[in-house]
Amino acid sequence: MTRDKEWQRREAEARIRQVLDAAKARGAQRILDTDGSYDITFVPKKQSLEQLFSRPGPLPDDDD
């Protein structure tokens, strides 16, 4: 059974598509490793104003 938000490294490697899909659909996913952890996030290329202003923190640069 997969867990939302936290994955063991071996499980994440075996299910990388599920990890990426979960990051896109449900937010950041954490992959636990023996030396620390990885946080996987999805950042859409274009966002609506509602999405943009609903997030805390500074606005990202859009110089792409």
PDBQT receptor file of N, H, CA, C and O in Angstrom, charges set to zero:
ATOM      1  N   MET A   1       0.848  -1.193   0.000  1.00  0.00    +0.000 N 
ATOM      2  CA  MET A   1       0.000   0.000   0.000  1.00  0.00    +0.000 C 
ATOM      3  C   MET A   1       0.884   1.245   0.000  1.00  0.00    +0.000 C 
ATOM      4  O   MET A   1       1.829   1.328   0.784  1.00  0.00    +0.000 OA
ATOM      5  N   THR A   2       0.592   2.202  -0.861  1.00  0.00    +0.000 N 
ATOM      6  H   THR A   2      -0.175   2.134  -1.498  1.00  0.00    +0.000 HD
ATOM      7  CA  THR A   2       1.392   3.423  -0.915  1.00  0.00    +0.000 C 
ATOM      8  C   THR A   2       0.876   4.424   0.101  1.00  0.00    +0.000 C 
ATOM      9  O   THR A   2      -0.290   4.403   0.495  1.00  0.00    +0.000 OA
ATOM     10  N   ARG A   3       1.767   5.288   0.508  1.00  0.00    +0.000 N 
ATOM     11  H   ARG A   3       2.715   5.305   0.188  1.00  0.00    +0.000 HD
ATOM     12  CA  ARG A   3       1.428   6.329   1.468  1.00  0.00    +0.000 C 
ATOM     13  C   ARG A   3       1.500   7.671   0.763  1.00  0.00    +0.000 C 
ATOM     14  O   ARG A   3       2.421   7.916  -0.016  1.00  0.00    +0.000 OA
ATOM     15  N   ASP A   4       0.543   8.536   1.029  1.00  0.00    +0.000 N 
ATOM     16  H   ASP A   4      -0.205   8.338   1.663  1.00  0.00    +0.000 HD
ATOM     17  CA  ASP A   4       0.648   9.904   0.543  1.00  0.00    +0.000 C 
ATOM     18  C   ASP A   4       1.691  10.624   1.387  1.00  0.00    +0.000 C 
ATOM     19  O   ASP A   4       1.781  10.426   2.599  1.00  0.00    +0.000 OA
ATOM     20  N   LYS A   5       2.463  11.449   0.729  1.00  0.00    +0.000 N 
ATOM     21  H   LYS A   5       2.390  11.609  -0.256  1.00  0.00    +0.000 HD
ATOM     22  CA  LYS A   5       3.425  12.345   1.366  1.00  0.00    +0.000 C 
ATOM     23  C   LYS A   5       4.768  11.705   1.709  1.00  0.00    +0.000 C 
ATOM     24  O   LYS A   5       5.787  12.374   1.536  1.00  0.00    +0.000 OA
ATOM     25  N   GLU A   6       4.848  10.458   2.184  1.00  0.00    +0.000 N 
ATOM     26  H   GLU A   6       4.020   9.915   2.325  1.00  0.00    +0.000 HD
ATOM     27  CA  GLU A   6       6.129   9.860   2.554  1.00  0.00    +0.000 C 
ATOM     28  C   GLU A   6       6.337   8.504   1.903  1.00  0.00    +0.000 C 
ATOM     29  O   GLU A   6       5.441   7.660   1.894  1.00  0.00    +0.000 OA
ATOM     30  N   TRP A   7       7.520   8.309   1.364  1.00  0.00    +0.000 N 
ATOM     31  H   TRP A   7       8.247   8.994   1.371  1.00  0.00    +0.000 HD
ATOM     32  CA  TRP A   7       7.874   7.067   0.686  1.00  0.00    +0.000 C 
ATOM     33  C   TRP A   7       9.265   6.641   1.155  1.00  0.00    +0.000 C 
ATOM     34  O   TRP A   7      10.129   7.489   1.375  1.00  0.00    +0.000 OA
ATOM     35  N   GLN A   8       9.480   5.366   1.305  1.00  0.00    +0.000 N 
ATOM     36  H   GLN A   8       8.778   4.677   1.126  1.00  0.00    +0.000 HD
ATOM     37  CA  GLN A   8      10.833   4.853   1.494  1.00  0.00    +0.000 C 
ATOM     38  C   GLN A   8      11.527   4.898   0.131  1.00  0.00    +0.000 C 
ATOM     39  O   GLN A   8      10.866   4.758  -0.898  1.00  0.00    +0.000 OA
ATOM     40  N   ARG A   9      12.833   5.090   0.111  1.00  0.00    +0.000 N 
ATOM     41  H   ARG A   9      13.369   5.203   0.947  1.00  0.00    +0.000 HD
ATOM     42  CA  ARG A   9      13.548   5.253  -1.156  1.00  0.00    +0.000 C 
ATOM     43  C   ARG A   9      13.320   4.083  -2.117  1.00  0.00    +0.000 C 
ATOM     44  O   ARG A   9      13.047   4.305  -3.297  1.00  0.00    +0.000 OA
ATOM     45  N   ARG A  10      13.428   2.851  -1.636  1.00  0.00    +0.000 N 
ATOM     46  H   ARG A  10      13.651   2.670  -0.678  1.00  0.00    +0.000 HD
ATOM     47  CA  ARG A  10      13.248   1.687  -2.511  1.00  0.00    +0.000 C 
ATOM     48  C   ARG A  10      11.849   1.675  -3.131  1.00  0.00    +0.000 C 
ATOM     49  O   ARG A  10      11.683   1.387  -4.316  1.00  0.00    +0.000 OA
ATOM     50  N   GLU A  11      10.861   1.989  -2.317  1.00  0.00    +0.000 N 
ATOM     51  H   GLU A  11      10.996   2.223  -1.354  1.00  0.00    +0.000 HD
ATOM     52  CA  GLU A  11       9.488   2.035  -2.809  1.00  0.00    +0.000 C 
ATOM     53  C   GLU A  11       9.330   3.141  -3.852  1.00  0.00    +0.000 C 
ATOM     54  O   GLU A  11       8.697   2.932  -4.887  1.00  0.00    +0.000 OA
ATOM     55  N   ALA A  12       9.905   4.320  -3.583  1.00  0.00    +0.000 N 
ATOM     56  H   ALA A  12      10.419   4.490  -2.742  1.00  0.00    +0.000 HD
ATOM     57  CA  ALA A  12       9.817   5.434  -4.518  1.00  0.00    +0.000 C 
ATOM     58  C   ALA A  12      10.508   5.107  -5.837  1.00  0.00    +0.000 C 
ATOM     59  O   ALA A  12      10.006   5.459  -6.904  1.00  0.00    +0.000 OA
ATOM     60  N   GLU A  13      11.645   4.442  -5.770  1.00  0.00    +0.000 N 
ATOM     61  H   GLU A  13      12.053   4.156  -4.903  1.00  0.00    +0.000 HD
ATOM     62  CA  GLU A  13      12.348   4.057  -6.995  1.00  0.00    +0.000 C 
ATOM     63  C   GLU A  13      11.498   3.092  -7.823  1.00  0.00    +0.000 C 
ATOM     64  O   GLU A  13      11.450   3.195  -9.049  1.00  0.00    +0.000 OA
ATOM     65  N   ALA A  14      10.844   2.173  -7.163  1.00  0.00    +0.000 N 
ATOM     66  H   ALA A  14      10.883   2.089  -6.167  1.00  0.00    +0.000 HD
ATOM     67  CA  ALA A  14      10.016   1.187  -7.862  1.00  0.00    +0.000 C 
ATOM     68  C   ALA A  14       8.716   1.800  -8.395  1.00  0.00    +0.000 C 
ATOM     69  O   ALA A  14       8.137   1.292  -9.356  1.00  0.00    +0.000 OA
ATOM     70  N   ARG A  15       8.268   2.876  -7.779  1.00  0.00    +0.000 N 
ATOM     71  H   ARG A  15       8.738   3.288  -6.999  1.00  0.00    +0.000 HD
ATOM     72  CA  ARG A  15       6.982   3.480  -8.131  1.00  0.00    +0.000 C 
ATOM     73  C   ARG A  15       7.125   4.959  -8.493  1.00  0.00    +0.000 C 
ATOM     74  O   ARG A  15       6.277   5.773  -8.126  1.00  0.00    +0.000 OA
ATOM     75  N   ILE A  16       8.188   5.305  -9.208  1.00  0.00    +0.000 N 
ATOM     76  H   ILE A  16       8.876   4.644  -9.506  1.00  0.00    +0.000 HD
ATOM     77  CA  ILE A  16       8.481   6.713  -9.466  1.00  0.00    +0.000 C 
ATOM     78  C   ILE A  16       7.313   7.437 -10.144  1.00  0.00    +0.000 C 
ATOM     79  O   ILE A  16       7.045   8.597  -9.834  1.00  0.00    +0.000 OA
ATOM     80  N   ARG A  17       6.627   6.773 -11.051  1.00  0.00    +0.000 N 
ATOM     81  H   ARG A  17       6.844   5.830 -11.303  1.00  0.00    +0.000 HD
ATOM     82  CA  ARG A  17       5.474   7.428 -11.702  1.00  0.00    +0.000 C 
ATOM     83  C   ARG A  17       4.386   7.772 -10.694  1.00  0.00    +0.000 C 
ATOM     84  O   ARG A  17       3.771   8.835 -10.782  1.00  0.00    +0.000 OA
ATOM     85  N   GLN A  18       4.145   6.887  -9.743  1.00  0.00    +0.000 N 
ATOM     86  H   GLN A  18       4.644   6.023  -9.671  1.00  0.00    +0.000 HD
ATOM     87  CA  GLN A  18       3.138   7.162  -8.713  1.00  0.00    +0.000 C 
ATOM     88  C   GLN A  18       3.578   8.319  -7.816  1.00  0.00    +0.000 C 
ATOM     89  O   GLN A  18       2.758   9.147  -7.421  1.00  0.00    +0.000 OA
ATOM     90  N   VAL A  19       4.858   8.377  -7.499  1.00  0.00    +0.000 N 
ATOM     91  H   VAL A  19       5.525   7.704  -7.820  1.00  0.00    +0.000 HD
ATOM     92  CA  VAL A  19       5.381   9.480  -6.685  1.00  0.00    +0.000 C 
ATOM     93  C   VAL A  19       5.164  10.808  -7.421  1.00  0.00    +0.000 C 
ATOM     94  O   VAL A  19       4.679  11.778  -6.838  1.00  0.00    +0.000 OA
ATOM     95  N   LEU A  20       5.527  10.838  -8.698  1.00  0.00    +0.000 N 
ATOM     96  H   LEU A  20       5.921  10.051  -9.172  1.00  0.00    +0.000 HD
ATOM     97  CA  LEU A  20       5.372  12.066  -9.478  1.00  0.00    +0.000 C 
ATOM     98  C   LEU A  20       3.907  12.448  -9.652  1.00  0.00    +0.000 C 
ATOM     99  O   LEU A  20       3.557  13.623  -9.545  1.00  0.00    +0.000 OA
ATOM    100  N   ASP A  21       3.053  11.469  -9.920  1.00  0.00    +0.000 N 
ATOM    101  H   ASP A  21       3.338  10.514 -10.007  1.00  0.00    +0.000 HD
ATOM    102  CA  ASP A  21       1.621  11.743 -10.049  1.00  0.00    +0.000 C 
ATOM    103  C   ASP A  21       1.036  12.260  -8.737  1.00  0.00    +0.000 C 
ATOM    104  O   ASP A  21       0.200  13.164  -8.739  1.00  0.00    +0.000 OA
ATOM    105  N   ALA A  22       1.476  11.688  -7.617  1.00  0.00    +0.000 N 
ATOM    106  H   ALA A  22       2.155  10.954  -7.615  1.00  0.00    +0.000 HD
ATOM    107  CA  ALA A  22       0.989  12.129  -6.304  1.00  0.00    +0.000 C 
ATOM    108  C   ALA A  22       1.445  13.558  -6.022  1.00  0.00    +0.000 C 
ATOM    109  O   ALA A  22       0.684  14.349  -5.465  1.00  0.00    +0.000 OA
ATOM    110  N   ALA A  23       2.673  13.897  -6.399  1.00  0.00    +0.000 N 
ATOM    111  H   ALA A  23       3.292  13.255  -6.851  1.00  0.00    +0.000 HD
ATOM    112  CA  ALA A  23       3.160  15.268  -6.203  1.00  0.00    +0.000 C 
ATOM    113  C   ALA A  23       2.329  16.249  -7.020  1.00  0.00    +0.000 C 
ATOM    114  O   ALA A  23       2.036  17.354  -6.563  1.00  0.00    +0.000 OA
ATOM    115  N   LYS A  24       1.955  15.847  -8.213  1.00  0.00    +0.000 N 
ATOM    116  H   LYS A  24       2.193  14.950  -8.583  1.00  0.00    +0.000 HD
ATOM    117  CA  LYS A  24       1.149  16.719  -9.076  1.00  0.00    +0.000 C 
ATOM    118  C   LYS A  24      -0.278  16.864  -8.543  1.00  0.00    +0.000 C 
ATOM    119  O   LYS A  24      -0.834  17.962  -8.549  1.00  0.00    +0.000 OA
ATOM    120  N   ALA A  25      -0.862  15.771  -8.089  1.00  0.00    +0.000 N 
ATOM    121  H   ALA A  25      -0.410  14.879  -8.084  1.00  0.00    +0.000 HD
ATOM    122  CA  ALA A  25      -2.263  15.778  -7.660  1.00  0.00    +0.000 C 
ATOM    123  C   ALA A  25      -2.468  16.213  -6.211  1.00  0.00    +0.000 C 
ATOM    124  O   ALA A  25      -3.454  16.882  -5.902  1.00  0.00    +0.000 OA
ATOM    125  N   ARG A  26      -1.546  15.842  -5.320  1.00  0.00    +0.000 N 
ATOM    126  H   ARG A  26      -0.745  15.299  -5.571  1.00  0.00    +0.000 HD
ATOM    127  CA  ARG A  26      -1.785  16.041  -3.887  1.00  0.00    +0.000 C 
ATOM    128  C   ARG A  26      -0.734  16.871  -3.166  1.00  0.00    +0.000 C 
ATOM    129  O   ARG A  26      -0.833  17.080  -1.958  1.00  0.00    +0.000 OA
ATOM    130  N   GLY A  27       0.269  17.345  -3.891  1.00  0.00    +0.000 N 
ATOM    131  H   GLY A  27       0.350  17.175  -4.873  1.00  0.00    +0.000 HD
ATOM    132  CA  GLY A  27       1.279  18.179  -3.230  1.00  0.00    +0.000 C 
ATOM    133  C   GLY A  27       2.566  17.421  -2.963  1.00  0.00    +0.000 C 
ATOM    134  O   GLY A  27       2.739  16.281  -3.394  1.00  0.00    +0.000 OA
ATOM    135  N   ALA A  28       3.459  18.073  -2.249  1.00  0.00    +0.000 N 
ATOM    136  H   ALA A  28       3.319  18.999  -1.899  1.00  0.00    +0.000 HD
ATOM    137  CA  ALA A  28       4.813  17.571  -2.036  1.00  0.00    +0.000 C 
ATOM    138  C   ALA A  28       4.832  16.159  -1.472  1.00  0.00    +0.000 C 
ATOM    139  O   ALA A  28       4.027  15.795  -0.614  1.00  0.00    +0.000 OA
ATOM    140  N   GLN A  29       5.770  15.380  -1.977  1.00  0.00    +0.000 N 
ATOM    141  H   GLN A  29       6.424  15.675  -2.674  1.00  0.00    +0.000 HD
ATOM    142  CA  GLN A  29       5.988  14.012  -1.522  1.00  0.00    +0.000 C 
ATOM    143  C   GLN A  29       7.398  13.938  -0.950  1.00  0.00    +0.000 C 
ATOM    144  O   GLN A  29       8.321  14.534  -1.506  1.00  0.00    +0.000 OA
ATOM    145  N   ARG A  30       7.573  13.230   0.132  1.00  0.00    +0.000 N 
ATOM    146  H   ARG A  30       6.824  12.747   0.583  1.00  0.00    +0.000 HD
ATOM    147  CA  ARG A  30       8.884  13.084   0.762  1.00  0.00    +0.000 C 
ATOM    148  C   ARG A  30       9.388  11.671   0.545  1.00  0.00    +0.000 C 
ATOM    149  O   ARG A  30       8.674  10.696   0.779  1.00  0.00    +0.000 OA
ATOM    150  N   ILE A  31      10.626  11.577   0.094  1.00  0.00    +0.000 N 
ATOM    151  H   ILE A  31      11.206  12.369  -0.096  1.00  0.00    +0.000 HD
ATOM    152  CA  ILE A  31      11.289  10.281  -0.066  1.00  0.00    +0.000 C 
ATOM    153  C   ILE A  31      12.350  10.188   1.014  1.00  0.00    +0.000 C 
ATOM    154  O   ILE A  31      13.268  11.006   1.071  1.00  0.00    +0.000 OA
ATOM    155  N   LEU A  32      12.218   9.182   1.871  1.00  0.00    +0.000 N 
ATOM    156  H   LEU A  32      11.472   8.517   1.825  1.00  0.00    +0.000 HD
ATOM    157  CA  LEU A  32      13.142   9.000   2.983  1.00  0.00    +0.000 C 
ATOM    158  C   LEU A  32      14.328   8.158   2.542  1.00  0.00    +0.000 C 
ATOM    159  O   LEU A  32      14.158   7.107   1.924  1.00  0.00    +0.000 OA
ATOM    160  N   ASP A  33      15.528   8.621   2.861  1.00  0.00    +0.000 N 
ATOM    161  H   ASP A  33      15.667   9.475   3.363  1.00  0.00    +0.000 HD
ATOM    162  CA  ASP A  33      16.777   7.956   2.518  1.00  0.00    +0.000 C 
ATOM    163  C   ASP A  33      17.567   7.756   3.806  1.00  0.00    +0.000 C 
ATOM    164  O   ASP A  33      17.268   8.398   4.813  1.00  0.00    +0.000 OA
ATOM    165  N   THR A  34      18.542   6.903   3.795  1.00  0.00    +0.000 N 
ATOM    166  H   THR A  34      18.784   6.382   2.977  1.00  0.00    +0.000 HD
ATOM    167  CA  THR A  34      19.324   6.661   5.015  1.00  0.00    +0.000 C 
ATOM    168  C   THR A  34      20.088   7.903   5.462  1.00  0.00    +0.000 C 
ATOM    169  O   THR A  34      20.360   8.058   6.653  1.00  0.00    +0.000 OA
ATOM    170  N   ASP A  35      20.440   8.792   4.531  1.00  0.00    +0.000 N 
ATOM    171  H   ASP A  35      20.220   8.666   3.563  1.00  0.00    +0.000 HD
ATOM    172  CA  ASP A  35      21.211   9.991   4.874  1.00  0.00    +0.000 C 
ATOM    173  C   ASP A  35      20.367  11.247   5.009  1.00  0.00    +0.000 C 
ATOM    174  O   ASP A  35      20.900  12.312   5.319  1.00  0.00    +0.000 OA
ATOM    175  N   GLY A  36      19.073  11.150   4.785  1.00  0.00    +0.000 N 
ATOM    176  H   GLY A  36      18.639  10.285   4.533  1.00  0.00    +0.000 HD
ATOM    177  CA  GLY A  36      18.203  12.321   4.833  1.00  0.00    +0.000 C 
ATOM    178  C   GLY A  36      16.930  12.071   4.056  1.00  0.00    +0.000 C 
ATOM    179  O   GLY A  36      16.407  10.957   4.042  1.00  0.00    +0.000 OA
ATOM    180  N   SER A  37      16.434  13.106   3.412  1.00  0.00    +0.000 N 
ATOM    181  H   SER A  37      16.859  14.011   3.423  1.00  0.00    +0.000 HD
ATOM    182  CA  SER A  37      15.200  12.953   2.641  1.00  0.00    +0.000 C 
ATOM    183  C   SER A  37      15.207  13.888   1.437  1.00  0.00    +0.000 C 
ATOM    184  O   SER A  37      15.950  14.868   1.384  1.00  0.00    +0.000 OA
ATOM    185  N   TYR A  38      14.360  13.553   0.480  1.00  0.00    +0.000 N 
ATOM    186  H   TYR A  38      13.757  12.757   0.523  1.00  0.00    +0.000 HD
ATOM    187  CA  TYR A  38      14.122  14.368  -0.709  1.00  0.00    +0.000 C 
ATOM    188  C   TYR A  38      12.685  14.833  -0.662  1.00  0.00    +0.000 C 
ATOM    189  O   TYR A  38      11.799  14.059  -0.299  1.00  0.00    +0.000 OA
ATOM    190  N   ASP A  39      12.435  16.071  -1.019  1.00  0.00    +0.000 N 
ATOM    191  H   ASP A  39      13.154  16.699  -1.314  1.00  0.00    +0.000 HD
ATOM    192  CA  ASP A  39      11.077  16.572  -1.154  1.00  0.00    +0.000 C 
ATOM    193  C   ASP A  39      10.811  16.786  -2.637  1.00  0.00    +0.000 C 
ATOM    194  O   ASP A  39      11.508  17.556  -3.298  1.00  0.00    +0.000 OA
ATOM    195  N   ILE A  40       9.796  16.099  -3.155  1.00  0.00    +0.000 N 
ATOM    196  H   ILE A  40       9.229  15.473  -2.618  1.00  0.00    +0.000 HD
ATOM    197  CA  ILE A  40       9.437  16.169  -4.561  1.00  0.00    +0.000 C 
ATOM    198  C   ILE A  40       8.198  17.045  -4.687  1.00  0.00    +0.000 C 
ATOM    199  O   ILE A  40       7.162  16.752  -4.090  1.00  0.00    +0.000 OA
ATOM    200  N   THR A  41       8.304  18.116  -5.462  1.00  0.00    +0.000 N 
ATOM    201  H   THR A  41       9.146  18.354  -5.947  1.00  0.00    +0.000 HD
ATOM    202  CA  THR A  41       7.167  18.999  -5.682  1.00  0.00    +0.000 C 
ATOM    203  C   THR A  41       6.933  19.190  -7.175  1.00  0.00    +0.000 C 
ATOM    204  O   THR A  41       7.857  19.087  -7.982  1.00  0.00    +0.000 OA
ATOM    205  N   PHE A  42       5.707  19.464  -7.520  1.00  0.00    +0.000 N 
ATOM    206  H   PHE A  42       4.957  19.548  -6.865  1.00  0.00    +0.000 HD
ATOM    207  CA  PHE A  42       5.337  19.767  -8.902  1.00  0.00    +0.000 C 
ATOM    208  C   PHE A  42       5.027  21.254  -8.975  1.00  0.00    +0.000 C 
ATOM    209  O   PHE A  42       4.247  21.773  -8.177  1.00  0.00    +0.000 OA
ATOM    210  N   VAL A  43       5.640  21.934  -9.933  1.00  0.00    +0.000 N 
ATOM    211  H   VAL A  43       6.274  21.512 -10.581  1.00  0.00    +0.000 HD
ATOM    212  CA  VAL A  43       5.386  23.357 -10.148  1.00  0.00    +0.000 C 
ATOM    213  C   VAL A  43       4.841  23.515 -11.560  1.00  0.00    +0.000 C 
ATOM    214  O   VAL A  43       5.583  23.332 -12.526  1.00  0.00    +0.000 OA
ATOM    215  N   PRO A  44       3.554  23.854 -11.704  1.00  0.00    +0.000 N 
ATOM    216  CA  PRO A  44       2.987  24.007 -13.037  1.00  0.00    +0.000 C 
ATOM    217  C   PRO A  44       3.640  25.166 -13.774  1.00  0.00    +0.000 C 
ATOM    218  O   PRO A  44       4.074  26.144 -13.165  1.00  0.00    +0.000 OA
ATOM    219  N   LYS A  45       3.701  25.043 -15.072  1.00  0.00    +0.000 N 
ATOM    220  H   LYS A  45       3.349  24.248 -15.567  1.00  0.00    +0.000 HD
ATOM    221  CA  LYS A  45       4.327  26.074 -15.898  1.00  0.00    +0.000 C 
ATOM    222  C   LYS A  45       3.552  27.389 -15.832  1.00  0.00    +0.000 C 
ATOM    223  O   LYS A  45       4.153  28.453 -15.684  1.00  0.00    +0.000 OA
ATOM    224  N   LYS A  46       2.248  27.326 -15.938  1.00  0.00    +0.000 N 
ATOM    225  H   LYS A  46       1.760  26.462 -16.058  1.00  0.00    +0.000 HD
ATOM    226  CA  LYS A  46       1.392  28.519 -15.847  1.00  0.00    +0.000 C 
ATOM    227  C   LYS A  46       0.373  28.302 -14.739  1.00  0.00    +0.000 C 
ATOM    228  O   LYS A  46      -0.146  27.200 -14.561  1.00  0.00    +0.000 OA
ATOM    229  N   GLN A  47       0.094  29.369 -13.997  1.00  0.00    +0.000 N 
ATOM    230  H   GLN A  47       0.516  30.264 -14.141  1.00  0.00    +0.000 HD
ATOM    231  CA  GLN A  47      -0.862  29.280 -12.900  1.00  0.00    +0.000 C 
ATOM    232  C   GLN A  47      -1.902  30.392 -13.049  1.00  0.00    +0.000 C 
ATOM    233  O   GLN A  47      -1.624  31.470 -13.576  1.00  0.00    +0.000 OA
ATOM    234  N   SER A  48      -3.100  30.090 -12.568  1.00  0.00    +0.000 N 
ATOM    235  H   SER A  48      -3.326  29.215 -12.140  1.00  0.00    +0.000 HD
ATOM    236  CA  SER A  48      -4.123  31.134 -12.524  1.00  0.00    +0.000 C 
ATOM    237  C   SER A  48      -3.777  32.087 -11.377  1.00  0.00    +0.000 C 
ATOM    238  O   SER A  48      -3.003  31.738 -10.485  1.00  0.00    +0.000 OA
ATOM    239  N   LEU A  49      -4.348  33.275 -11.407  1.00  0.00    +0.000 N 
ATOM    240  H   LEU A  49      -4.977  33.558 -12.132  1.00  0.00    +0.000 HD
ATOM    241  CA  LEU A  49      -4.100  34.215 -10.312  1.00  0.00    +0.000 C 
ATOM    242  C   LEU A  49      -4.562  33.646  -8.973  1.00  0.00    +0.000 C 
ATOM    243  O   LEU A  49      -3.915  33.850  -7.946  1.00  0.00    +0.000 OA
ATOM    244  N   GLU A  50      -5.674  32.939  -8.995  1.00  0.00    +0.000 N 
ATOM    245  H   GLU A  50      -6.199  32.772  -9.830  1.00  0.00    +0.000 HD
ATOM    246  CA  GLU A  50      -6.181  32.326  -7.764  1.00  0.00    +0.000 C 
ATOM    247  C   GLU A  50      -5.159  31.346  -7.193  1.00  0.00    +0.000 C 
ATOM    248  O   GLU A  50      -4.890  31.364  -5.991  1.00  0.00    +0.000 OA
ATOM    249  N   GLN A  51      -4.589  30.494  -8.040  1.00  0.00    +0.000 N 
ATOM    250  H   GLN A  51      -4.808  30.479  -9.016  1.00  0.00    +0.000 HD
ATOM    251  CA  GLN A  51      -3.573  29.546  -7.589  1.00  0.00    +0.000 C 
ATOM    252  C   GLN A  51      -2.323  30.275  -7.109  1.00  0.00    +0.000 C 
ATOM    253  O   GLN A  51      -1.739  29.917  -6.086  1.00  0.00    +0.000 OA
ATOM    254  N   LEU A  52      -1.924  31.285  -7.846  1.00  0.00    +0.000 N 
ATOM    255  H   LEU A  52      -2.399  31.575  -8.677  1.00  0.00    +0.000 HD
ATOM    256  CA  LEU A  52      -0.712  32.020  -7.524  1.00  0.00    +0.000 C 
ATOM    257  C   LEU A  52      -0.803  32.701  -6.168  1.00  0.00    +0.000 C 
ATOM    258  O   LEU A  52       0.138  32.633  -5.378  1.00  0.00    +0.000 OA
ATOM    259  N   PHE A  53      -1.926  33.358  -5.890  1.00  0.00    +0.000 N 
ATOM    260  H   PHE A  53      -2.690  33.413  -6.532  1.00  0.00    +0.000 HD
ATOM    261  CA  PHE A  53      -2.063  34.095  -4.641  1.00  0.00    +0.000 C 
ATOM    262  C   PHE A  53      -2.547  33.240  -3.473  1.00  0.00    +0.000 C 
ATOM    263  O   PHE A  53      -2.602  33.726  -2.343  1.00  0.00    +0.000 OA
ATOM    264  N   SER A  54      -2.896  31.989  -3.715  1.00  0.00    +0.000 N 
ATOM    265  H   SER A  54      -2.852  31.594  -4.632  1.00  0.00    +0.000 HD
ATOM    266  CA  SER A  54      -3.328  31.128  -2.616  1.00  0.00    +0.000 C 
ATOM    267  C   SER A  54      -2.147  30.486  -1.898  1.00  0.00    +0.000 C 
ATOM    268  O   SER A  54      -2.312  29.909  -0.824  1.00  0.00    +0.000 OA
ATOM    269  N   ARG A  55      -0.966  30.583  -2.483  1.00  0.00    +0.000 N 
ATOM    270  H   ARG A  55      -0.833  31.051  -3.356  1.00  0.00    +0.000 HD
ATOM    271  CA  ARG A  55       0.230  29.988  -1.867  1.00  0.00    +0.000 C 
ATOM    272  C   ARG A  55       0.946  31.008  -0.991  1.00  0.00    +0.000 C 
ATOM    273  O   ARG A  55       1.052  32.179  -1.357  1.00  0.00    +0.000 OA
ATOM    274  N   PRO A  56       1.437  30.569   0.164  1.00  0.00    +0.000 N 
ATOM    275  CA  PRO A  56       2.186  31.481   1.019  1.00  0.00    +0.000 C 
ATOM    276  C   PRO A  56       3.584  31.732   0.460  1.00  0.00    +0.000 C 
ATOM    277  O   PRO A  56       4.088  30.956  -0.352  1.00  0.00    +0.000 OA
ATOM    278  N   GLY A  57       4.189  32.800   0.895  1.00  0.00    +0.000 N 
ATOM    279  H   GLY A  57       3.779  33.429   1.556  1.00  0.00    +0.000 HD
ATOM    280  CA  GLY A  57       5.577  33.066   0.518  1.00  0.00    +0.000 C 
ATOM    281  C   GLY A  57       5.705  33.977  -0.678  1.00  0.00    +0.000 C 
ATOM    282  O   GLY A  57       4.712  34.419  -1.256  1.00  0.00    +0.000 OA
ATOM    283  N   PRO A  58       6.955  34.252  -1.045  1.00  0.00    +0.000 N 
ATOM    284  CA  PRO A  58       7.203  35.158  -2.170  1.00  0.00    +0.000 C 
ATOM    285  C   PRO A  58       6.799  34.544  -3.496  1.00  0.00    +0.000 C 
ATOM    286  O   PRO A  58       6.755  33.322  -3.637  1.00  0.00    +0.000 OA
ATOM    287  N   LEU A  59       6.508  35.385  -4.455  1.00  0.00    +0.000 N 
ATOM    288  H   LEU A  59       6.544  36.378  -4.341  1.00  0.00    +0.000 HD
ATOM    289  CA  LEU A  59       6.159  34.917  -5.792  1.00  0.00    +0.000 C 
ATOM    290  C   LEU A  59       7.418  34.477  -6.523  1.00  0.00    +0.000 C 
ATOM    291  O   LEU A  59       8.453  35.133  -6.411  1.00  0.00    +0.000 OA
ATOM    292  N   PRO A  60       7.350  33.378  -7.269  1.00  0.00    +0.000 N 
ATOM    293  CA  PRO A  60       8.530  32.931  -8.025  1.00  0.00    +0.000 C 
ATOM    294  C   PRO A  60       8.797  33.843  -9.218  1.00  0.00    +0.000 C 
ATOM    295  O   PRO A  60       7.879  34.460  -9.759  1.00  0.00    +0.000 OA
ATOM    296  N   ASP A  61      10.053  33.920  -9.617  1.00  0.00    +0.000 N 
ATOM    297  H   ASP A  61      10.798  33.418  -9.178  1.00  0.00    +0.000 HD
ATOM    298  CA  ASP A  61      10.399  34.687 -10.819  1.00  0.00    +0.000 C 
ATOM    299  C   ASP A  61       9.826  33.969 -12.029  1.00  0.00    +0.000 C 
ATOM    300  O   ASP A  61       9.864  32.740 -12.094  1.00  0.00    +0.000 OA
ATOM    301  N   ASP A  62       9.296  34.715 -12.983  1.00  0.00    +0.000 N 
ATOM    302  H   ASP A  62       9.265  35.713 -12.930  1.00  0.00    +0.000 HD
ATOM    303  CA  ASP A  62       8.726  34.116 -14.190  1.00  0.00    +0.000 C 
ATOM    304  C   ASP A  62       9.491  34.622 -15.400  1.00  0.00    +0.000 C 
ATOM    305  O   ASP A  62       8.905  35.154 -16.343  1.00  0.00    +0.000 OA
ATOM    306  N   ASP A  63      10.820  34.450 -15.363  1.00  0.00    +0.000 N 
ATOM    307  H   ASP A  63      11.296  34.018 -14.597  1.00  0.00    +0.000 HD
ATOM    308  CA  ASP A  63      11.678  34.942 -16.436  1.00  0.00    +0.000 C 
ATOM    309  C   ASP A  63      11.958  33.889 -17.495  1.00  0.00    +0.000 C 
ATOM    310  O   ASP A  63      12.824  34.096 -18.345  1.00  0.00    +0.000 OA
ATOM    311  N   ASP A  64      11.237  32.746 -17.467  1.00  0.00    +0.000 N 
ATOM    312  H   ASP A  64      10.534  32.579 -16.777  1.00  0.00    +0.000 HD
ATOM    313  CA  ASP A  64      11.506  31.671 -18.424  1.00  0.00    +0.000 C 
ATOM    314  C   ASP A  64      11.167  32.059 -19.827  1.00  0.00    +0.000 C 
ATOM    315  O   ASP A  64      11.338  31.260 -20.747  1.00  0.00    +0.000 OA
TER     316      ASP A  64
